[in-house]
């Protein structure tokens, strides 16, 4: 309780006070409602940061909600300053804040309903899926494929030097084929990441091929590590993705798998997002200027990275003028269908809102709140966030149940989804669903179904020290003498 109170004071008292106590604060109904949103997100994040369980999916959701839709809108409403030129009236601002809180409430309800089944012994959809284990042959095949893709595509994308150039230079090198260029990079980056992660956690088995497996692993690991340094570095890749790669590699290790280590890691991540992330675009442009530290209010109101709330305001005004478009929901679901086959394929929501507002720069966000609202209004927002809350809660619960079982999807996939949520929630969906599909689909191809009856049991006293096997990812010895461990 002391930790909860301490974090709550910092997140819902101290940090907002730094914004609201600035001279010239404009009070009104939107700002009052935004204080409710801030209390909701800050309280929920404080609870996650002090939980006795590892709640990675909840951490990703509430961290994004607190910073991008809690603190940032508070600064914008208090000062009247926004990152972009478009300005909405107080009615639209109040509606955007209410829509934010509605999504948060729906997420909380979905998570609570899913939590009621946490103690059930009946298998559910996610548990058999996340109980799948890494299979040696598919992992080795993916490793070979990732290296082959890197050998073929990296030179065609400008060579190694291009991956250590600024993102501005990378876009310019792509020219008119910028979207195709980005897709090709993702086709190299995601397999390279999963191959390295899977190879680190691939279990040794007592078979005649174990020596061969060890030899191949020792050969492939340095090659994959080097490939990831090239294609997943924070210089040319987006901060969200580079951070996801680093955090997943960190949080899937045995040392950081327990609740105490999770709390420390989550606290460090929260501090990094608040203090370091705003200055993480140092490598985005060719002309790099000295880093100037500014106040939180100035950072939230002038940095385009925090445009989510303003884009929600723009989207609400856009919906008033044009109405809802249910068919737009098919765009993310059928993202792989080319426009030559589907001429009426929906456009990127962030780009569409930017063009409607008259911006010349259109690579803007469209948070999931406004994306779902533009599909079918309030009912769509409630449905989407209820499902997201239920899925996140189930993923966290299943990972907790399977925590002592190495080389499972629960160990690897849940952290990957949890941290990629920051990209997914910020949107637009059309821009992030392709990498998200690769991120979630590739692990299914390198895993095999767990043996029947191997569902993780409730905690029991440790059995005798017999029947051991090694795990590459932990560097230690796990006790597998219990038949269900």
C-alpha positions as CSV (number, residue, x, y, z in Angstrom):
1,X,0.0,0.0,0.0
2,X,2.9,2.4,0.7
3,X,4.3,1.8,-2.8
4,X,0.8,2.3,-4.3
5,X,0.4,5.6,-2.4
6,X,3.9,6.8,-3.3
7,X,3.4,6.1,-7.1
8,X,-0.1,7.6,-7.0
9,X,1.2,10.8,-5.4
10,X,3.9,11.1,-8.1
11,X,1.7,10.2,-11.1
12,X,-1.5,12.0,-10.1
13,X,-0.2,14.8,-7.9
14,X,3.4,15.9,-8.5
15,X,3.7,15.6,-12.3
16,X,0.3,17.2,-13.0
17,X,1.1,20.0,-10.6
18,X,4.2,20.9,-12.6
19,X,1.8,21.5,-15.5
20,X,-1.2,23.1,-13.8
21,X,0.8,25.4,-11.6
22,X,2.4,27.2,-14.6
23,X,1.2,30.8,-15.1
24,X,-1.6,31.3,-17.6
25,X,-3.4,28.0,-17.0
26,X,-6.8,28.0,-18.7
27,X,-9.4,26.2,-16.6
28,X,-12.7,24.9,-18.0
29,X,-14.9,21.9,-18.4
30,X,-12.5,20.0,-20.7
31,X,-9.6,20.5,-18.3
32,X,-11.7,19.3,-15.4
33,X,-12.7,16.1,-17.2
34,X,-9.1,15.6,-18.3
35,X,-8.2,15.6,-14.6
36,X,-10.5,12.6,-14.2
37,X,-8.7,10.9,-17.1
38,X,-5.4,11.6,-15.5
39,X,-6.5,10.2,-12.2
40,X,-7.8,7.1,-13.9
41,X,-4.7,6.4,-15.9
42,X,-2.3,7.5,-13.1
43,X,-4.0,5.3,-10.6
44,X,-4.1,2.3,-12.9
45,X,-0.4,2.7,-13.8
46,X,0.5,3.0,-10.1
47,X,-1.3,-0.3,-9.5
48,X,0.6,-2.0,-12.3
49,X,3.9,-0.6,-11.1
50,X,3.4,-2.1,-7.6
51,X,1.6,-5.4,-8.5
52,X,2.8,-8.6,-7.1
53,X,2.3,-10.2,-10.5
54,X,4.0,-9.5,-13.8
55,X,1.5,-7.5,-15.9
56,X,3.3,-6.6,-19.1
57,X,0.2,-6.1,-21.3
58,X,-1.4,-3.9,-18.7
59,X,1.9,-1.9,-18.4
60,X,2.0,-1.2,-22.1
61,X,-1.6,0.0,-22.2
62,X,-1.6,2.2,-19.1
63,X,1.8,3.7,-19.8
64,X,0.7,4.9,-23.2
65,X,-2.6,6.1,-21.8
66,X,-1.0,8.0,-19.0
67,X,1.6,9.8,-21.0
68,X,-0.1,10.4,-24.4
69,X,-3.7,10.8,-23.3
70,X,-3.2,11.8,-19.7
71,X,-0.3,14.2,-19.2
72,X,0.0,15.5,-22.8
73,X,-3.7,16.6,-23.2
74,X,-3.5,18.1,-19.7
75,X,-0.7,20.4,-20.9
76,X,-2.5,21.2,-24.1
77,X,-5.8,22.1,-22.4
78,X,-4.0,24.1,-19.7
79,X,-1.9,26.2,-22.0
80,X,-4.0,26.3,-25.1
81,X,-1.0,25.3,-27.2
82,X,-1.0,22.3,-29.5
83,X,1.6,20.7,-31.8
84,X,-0.3,21.3,-35.0
85,X,-2.1,24.3,-36.5
86,X,-5.7,22.9,-36.3
87,X,-7.8,24.2,-33.5
88,X,-11.0,22.8,-32.2
89,X,-13.5,24.5,-29.8
90,X,-14.2,23.5,-26.2
91,X,-17.1,21.3,-27.2
92,X,-14.9,19.2,-29.4
93,X,-12.2,19.2,-26.7
94,X,-14.7,17.9,-24.1
95,X,-15.9,15.2,-26.5
96,X,-12.3,14.1,-27.2
97,X,-11.6,13.8,-23.4
98,X,-14.9,12.0,-22.8
99,X,-14.1,9.6,-25.6
100,X,-10.7,8.9,-24.0
101,X,-12.3,8.1,-20.7
102,X,-14.9,5.9,-22.3
103,X,-12.2,3.8,-23.9
104,X,-10.4,3.5,-20.6
105,X,-13.5,2.4,-18.8
106,X,-14.3,-0.1,-21.5
107,X,-10.8,-1.5,-21.2
108,X,-11.1,-1.8,-17.4
109,X,-14.4,-3.6,-17.7
110,X,-13.1,-6.0,-20.3
111,X,-10.0,-6.8,-18.1
112,X,-12.3,-7.2,-15.0
113,X,-14.6,-9.7,-16.8
114,X,-11.6,-11.7,-18.1
115,X,-10.1,-11.7,-14.6
116,X,-13.1,-13.5,-13.3
117,X,-12.0,-16.6,-15.2
118,X,-8.4,-16.3,-14.0
119,X,-8.8,-19.1,-11.5
120,X,-10.8,-21.4,-13.8
121,X,-9.3,-24.8,-14.6
122,X,-11.0,-24.9,-18.0
123,X,-8.6,-24.3,-20.9
124,X,-9.4,-21.2,-22.9
125,X,-8.3,-20.1,-26.4
126,X,-5.2,-18.1,-25.4
127,X,-3.7,-20.7,-23.0
128,X,-3.2,-23.6,-25.5
129,X,-1.9,-21.0,-27.9
130,X,0.6,-19.4,-25.5
131,X,1.6,-22.9,-24.2
132,X,3.2,-23.7,-27.5
133,X,6.9,-24.5,-27.3
134,X,9.8,-23.5,-29.6
135,X,10.7,-26.3,-32.0
136,X,14.4,-26.7,-33.0
137,X,14.1,-27.3,-36.7
138,X,11.7,-24.4,-37.5
139,X,13.8,-22.0,-35.3
140,X,16.9,-23.0,-37.3
141,X,15.1,-22.6,-40.6
142,X,13.9,-19.1,-39.5
143,X,17.4,-18.2,-38.5
144,X,18.7,-19.2,-41.9
145,X,15.9,-17.4,-43.7
146,X,16.6,-14.2,-41.7
147,X,20.3,-14.3,-42.5
148,X,19.5,-15.0,-46.2
149,X,17.1,-12.0,-46.3
150,X,19.7,-9.8,-44.6
151,X,22.4,-10.9,-47.1
152,X,20.1,-10.2,-50.1
153,X,18.1,-7.2,-49.0
154,X,20.5,-5.1,-46.9
155,X,22.7,-4.3,-49.9
156,X,19.7,-3.5,-52.0
157,X,18.5,-1.1,-49.3
158,X,21.7,0.9,-49.5
159,X,24.1,-1.3,-47.6
160,X,25.1,-1.3,-43.9
161,X,25.9,2.4,-44.0
162,X,22.2,3.2,-44.8
163,X,21.1,1.6,-41.6
164,X,23.2,3.9,-39.6
165,X,22.1,7.0,-41.4
166,X,19.3,9.2,-40.1
167,X,15.7,8.2,-40.8
168,X,15.4,11.3,-43.0
169,X,18.2,10.0,-45.2
170,X,16.6,6.6,-45.3
171,X,13.3,8.1,-46.5
172,X,15.1,10.1,-49.1
173,X,16.9,7.1,-50.4
174,X,13.6,5.3,-50.8
175,X,12.3,8.2,-52.9
176,X,8.9,7.6,-54.4
177,X,9.0,3.9,-53.2
178,X,9.1,5.0,-49.6
179,X,6.2,2.7,-48.6
180,X,7.6,-0.3,-50.4
181,X,11.1,0.5,-48.9
182,X,9.6,0.5,-45.4
183,X,7.8,-2.9,-46.0
184,X,11.1,-4.5,-47.2
185,X,12.9,-3.2,-44.1
186,X,10.2,-4.8,-41.9
187,X,10.5,-8.0,-43.8
188,X,14.1,-8.2,-42.7
189,X,13.8,-6.6,-39.2
190,X,11.0,-8.7,-37.7
191,X,12.4,-12.2,-38.8
192,X,15.9,-11.2,-37.6
193,X,14.4,-10.2,-34.2
194,X,12.4,-13.4,-33.8
195,X,15.2,-15.6,-34.9
196,X,17.6,-14.2,-32.4
197,X,15.1,-14.3,-29.6
198,X,14.0,-17.9,-30.3
199,X,17.6,-19.1,-30.6
200,X,18.4,-17.6,-27.3
201,X,15.6,-19.5,-25.6
202,X,15.7,-22.7,-27.6
203,X,15.9,-25.7,-25.2
204,X,18.5,-28.4,-25.4
205,X,17.2,-31.9,-25.7
206,X,18.7,-35.2,-24.8
207,X,18.9,-36.6,-28.3
208,X,21.7,-37.7,-30.7
209,X,21.3,-34.3,-32.5
210,X,22.0,-32.2,-29.4
211,X,25.6,-31.7,-30.3
212,X,24.7,-30.6,-33.8
213,X,22.1,-28.2,-32.3
214,X,24.6,-26.7,-30.0
215,X,27.1,-26.2,-32.8
216,X,24.6,-24.5,-35.1
217,X,23.4,-22.3,-32.2
218,X,27.0,-21.1,-31.5
219,X,27.4,-20.4,-35.2
220,X,24.2,-18.6,-35.7
221,X,23.9,-16.5,-32.5
222,X,26.7,-14.0,-33.3
223,X,25.5,-13.7,-37.0
224,X,22.0,-12.9,-35.9
225,X,23.2,-10.6,-33.2
226,X,25.1,-8.7,-35.8
227,X,22.2,-8.6,-38.2
228,X,19.9,-7.2,-35.5
229,X,22.5,-4.5,-34.7
230,X,22.2,-3.5,-38.3
231,X,18.5,-3.7,-39.0
232,X,17.0,-3.0,-35.6
233,X,19.3,-0.2,-34.3
234,X,17.7,3.0,-32.9
235,X,19.5,5.2,-35.4
236,X,17.5,4.4,-38.5
237,X,14.6,2.6,-37.0
238,X,11.6,4.1,-35.1
239,X,12.2,4.5,-31.4
240,X,9.1,2.5,-30.6
241,X,10.3,-0.5,-32.5
242,X,14.0,-0.3,-31.4
243,X,12.7,0.0,-27.8
244,X,10.4,-3.0,-28.3
245,X,13.3,-5.2,-29.5
246,X,15.6,-4.2,-26.5
247,X,12.8,-4.5,-23.9
248,X,11.7,-8.0,-25.1
249,X,15.3,-9.3,-25.1
250,X,15.7,-7.9,-21.6
251,X,12.3,-9.0,-20.1
252,X,12.4,-12.6,-21.4
253,X,15.6,-13.4,-19.5
254,X,15.2,-15.4,-16.3
255,X,16.6,-12.6,-14.1
256,X,13.9,-10.2,-15.2
257,X,11.0,-12.7,-15.2
258,X,9.9,-12.3,-11.6
259,X,7.6,-9.8,-10.0
260,X,10.3,-7.9,-8.2
261,X,12.4,-7.5,-11.3
262,X,9.3,-6.5,-13.3
263,X,8.5,-3.7,-10.8
264,X,12.0,-2.3,-11.1
265,X,12.0,-2.6,-14.9
266,X,8.6,-1.1,-15.2
267,X,9.6,1.9,-13.0
268,X,12.7,2.4,-15.1
269,X,10.7,2.2,-18.3
270,X,8.2,4.8,-17.0
271,X,11.0,7.2,-16.1
272,X,12.6,6.6,-19.5
273,X,9.4,7.3,-21.4
274,X,8.8,10.5,-19.4
275,X,12.4,11.8,-19.4
276,X,14.3,10.2,-22.2
277,X,11.8,9.5,-25.0
278,X,11.2,13.1,-26.0
279,X,14.9,13.5,-26.9
280,X,15.2,10.1,-28.6
281,X,14.7,11.5,-32.1
282,X,18.2,12.9,-32.1
283,X,19.1,10.6,-35.1
284,X,15.9,11.3,-37.1
285,X,17.4,14.2,-39.1
286,X,20.7,14.8,-40.9
287,X,21.2,18.2,-39.3
288,X,21.5,17.4,-35.6
289,X,21.2,20.2,-33.2
290,X,22.2,20.4,-29.5
291,X,19.6,18.8,-27.2
292,X,17.7,21.5,-25.2
293,X,15.9,20.3,-22.1
294,X,12.5,22.0,-21.7
295,X,9.7,21.8,-19.2
296,X,7.2,18.9,-19.5
297,X,4.5,21.3,-20.5
298,X,6.6,22.7,-23.4
299,X,7.6,19.2,-24.5
300,X,4.0,17.9,-24.6
301,X,2.6,20.9,-26.4
302,X,5.3,21.4,-29.1
303,X,6.5,17.9,-29.9
304,X,4.6,16.2,-32.7
305,X,5.2,12.8,-31.0
306,X,2.4,13.8,-28.6
307,X,-0.3,14.7,-31.2
308,X,-2.6,11.8,-30.3
309,X,-5.1,14.0,-28.4
310,X,-5.2,16.7,-31.0
311,X,-5.7,14.1,-33.7
312,X,-8.7,12.9,-31.7
313,X,-10.1,16.4,-31.7
314,X,-9.6,16.6,-35.5
315,X,-11.2,13.2,-35.9
316,X,-14.3,14.2,-34.0
317,X,-14.8,17.3,-36.1
318,X,-14.1,15.2,-39.2
319,X,-16.9,12.7,-38.2
320,X,-19.4,15.6,-37.7
321,X,-18.8,16.6,-41.2
322,X,-18.5,13.3,-43.1
323,X,-20.1,10.8,-40.8
324,X,-18.9,7.3,-39.9
325,X,-17.3,4.8,-42.2
326,X,-17.8,1.2,-41.1
327,X,-16.1,-0.2,-44.2
328,X,-12.9,1.5,-43.0
329,X,-12.5,-1.3,-40.4
330,X,-11.8,-3.7,-43.2
331,X,-8.6,-1.8,-44.2
332,X,-6.5,-3.1,-41.3
333,X,-8.0,-6.6,-41.5
334,X,-7.2,-6.9,-45.2
335,X,-4.1,-4.8,-45.2
336,X,-2.2,-7.3,-47.4
337,X,-4.7,-6.9,-50.3
338,X,-3.0,-4.5,-52.9
339,X,-4.8,-1.4,-54.1
340,X,-4.6,-2.7,-57.6
341,X,-7.0,-5.5,-56.6
342,X,-9.0,-3.3,-54.2
343,X,-9.3,0.2,-55.7
344,X,-11.5,1.3,-52.8
345,X,-9.2,0.2,-50.1
346,X,-9.4,2.6,-47.1
347,X,-6.7,5.2,-46.7
348,X,-4.5,5.6,-43.7
349,X,-6.5,7.4,-41.0
350,X,-3.7,9.6,-39.8
351,X,-3.0,10.7,-43.3
352,X,-6.7,11.3,-44.0
353,X,-7.1,13.5,-40.9
354,X,-4.0,15.5,-41.7
355,X,-5.2,16.2,-45.3
356,X,-8.6,17.1,-44.0
357,X,-7.1,19.6,-41.5
358,X,-4.9,21.1,-44.3
359,X,-1.5,20.0,-43.1
360,X,1.4,19.7,-45.5
361,X,3.0,17.0,-43.4
362,X,0.7,14.0,-43.2
363,X,2.6,11.3,-41.4
364,X,0.6,11.7,-38.2
365,X,-0.9,9.4,-35.7
366,X,-4.5,8.3,-35.3
367,X,-4.9,6.7,-31.8
368,X,-7.1,3.6,-31.6
369,X,-9.8,5.6,-29.8
370,X,-10.5,7.8,-32.8
371,X,-9.8,5.1,-35.3
372,X,-12.5,2.9,-33.8
373,X,-14.8,5.9,-33.3
374,X,-14.7,6.7,-37.0
375,X,-15.9,3.2,-37.8
376,X,-19.2,3.3,-36.0
377,X,-19.1,5.8,-33.1
378,X,-19.3,5.1,-29.4
379,X,-20.4,1.4,-29.7
380,X,-17.3,0.6,-31.8
381,X,-15.0,2.2,-29.2
382,X,-16.7,0.3,-26.3
383,X,-16.5,-3.0,-28.2
384,X,-12.8,-2.6,-29.3
385,X,-11.5,-1.6,-25.9
386,X,-13.5,-4.3,-24.0
387,X,-11.9,-6.9,-26.3
388,X,-8.5,-5.3,-25.9
389,X,-8.8,-5.3,-22.1
390,X,-10.0,-8.9,-22.0
391,X,-7.2,-10.0,-24.3
392,X,-4.5,-8.1,-22.3
393,X,-5.7,-9.5,-19.0
394,X,-5.9,-13.1,-20.3
395,X,-2.4,-12.8,-21.8
396,X,-1.0,-11.6,-18.5
397,X,-2.8,-14.3,-16.5
398,X,-1.6,-17.1,-18.8
399,X,2.0,-15.8,-18.8
400,X,1.9,-15.8,-15.0
401,X,0.6,-19.4,-15.0
402,X,3.2,-20.6,-17.4
403,X,6.1,-18.5,-16.0
404,X,8.1,-21.5,-14.9
405,X,7.9,-23.3,-18.2
406,X,10.7,-22.2,-20.5
407,X,10.6,-21.7,-24.3
408,X,6.9,-21.1,-24.5
409,X,5.1,-18.4,-26.5
410,X,3.9,-17.0,-23.2
411,X,7.5,-16.1,-22.3
412,X,8.2,-14.6,-25.7
413,X,5.0,-13.3,-27.3
414,X,3.4,-11.5,-24.4
415,X,6.3,-9.1,-23.9
416,X,6.5,-8.5,-27.6
417,X,2.8,-7.6,-27.8
418,X,2.9,-5.6,-24.6
419,X,5.6,-3.2,-25.7
420,X,4.4,-3.0,-29.3
421,X,1.1,-1.7,-27.9
422,X,2.7,1.8,-27.7
423,X,2.8,1.7,-31.5
424,X,-0.5,0.0,-31.9
425,X,-2.4,2.3,-29.6
426,X,-0.8,5.4,-31.2
427,X,-1.8,4.3,-34.7
428,X,-2.6,4.6,-37.5
429,X,-3.6,1.0,-37.8
430,X,-2.9,0.9,-41.5
431,X,0.7,1.9,-40.8
432,X,1.3,-0.6,-37.9
433,X,-0.8,-3.6,-38.7
434,X,1.7,-5.1,-41.2
435,X,4.6,-5.2,-38.7
436,X,2.2,-6.3,-36.0
437,X,1.0,-9.3,-38.1
438,X,4.6,-10.4,-38.6
439,X,5.3,-9.9,-35.0
440,X,2.4,-12.2,-33.9
441,X,2.4,-14.7,-36.8
442,X,6.1,-15.6,-37.1
443,X,6.2,-17.2,-33.6
444,X,3.4,-19.6,-34.5
445,X,5.6,-20.9,-37.3
446,X,8.5,-21.8,-35.1
447,X,6.6,-23.4,-32.2
448,X,4.8,-26.7,-31.7
449,X,1.8,-27.6,-29.7
450,X,2.4,-28.5,-26.1
451,X,1.8,-32.0,-25.0
452,X,-1.7,-32.7,-23.8
453,X,-2.1,-32.4,-20.0
454,X,0.9,-30.2,-19.7
455,X,-1.1,-27.2,-18.5
456,X,0.7,-25.4,-15.7
457,X,-0.6,-26.3,-12.2
458,X,-1.0,-24.1,-9.2
459,X,2.2,-23.5,-7.3
460,X,3.4,-26.6,-5.3
461,X,6.4,-27.2,-3.2
462,X,9.6,-27.8,-5.1
463,X,10.2,-31.5,-5.8
464,X,13.5,-33.3,-5.4
465,X,16.4,-32.3,-7.5
466,X,16.2,-34.9,-10.2
467,X,15.3,-35.0,-13.9
468,X,17.1,-31.8,-15.0
469,X,17.4,-30.2,-18.4
470,X,19.1,-27.1,-19.6
471,X,17.6,-24.0,-21.3
472,X,19.7,-21.9,-23.6
473,X,17.8,-18.8,-22.7
474,X,18.4,-18.9,-18.9
475,X,21.9,-20.1,-18.6
476,X,20.8,-22.1,-15.6
477,X,19.1,-25.5,-14.7
478,X,15.4,-25.9,-14.4
479,X,13.8,-28.7,-12.3
480,X,11.5,-30.8,-14.5
481,X,10.9,-33.8,-12.3
482,X,7.3,-32.8,-11.7
483,X,5.3,-34.3,-14.5
484,X,3.5,-31.1,-15.3
485,X,6.4,-28.7,-15.1
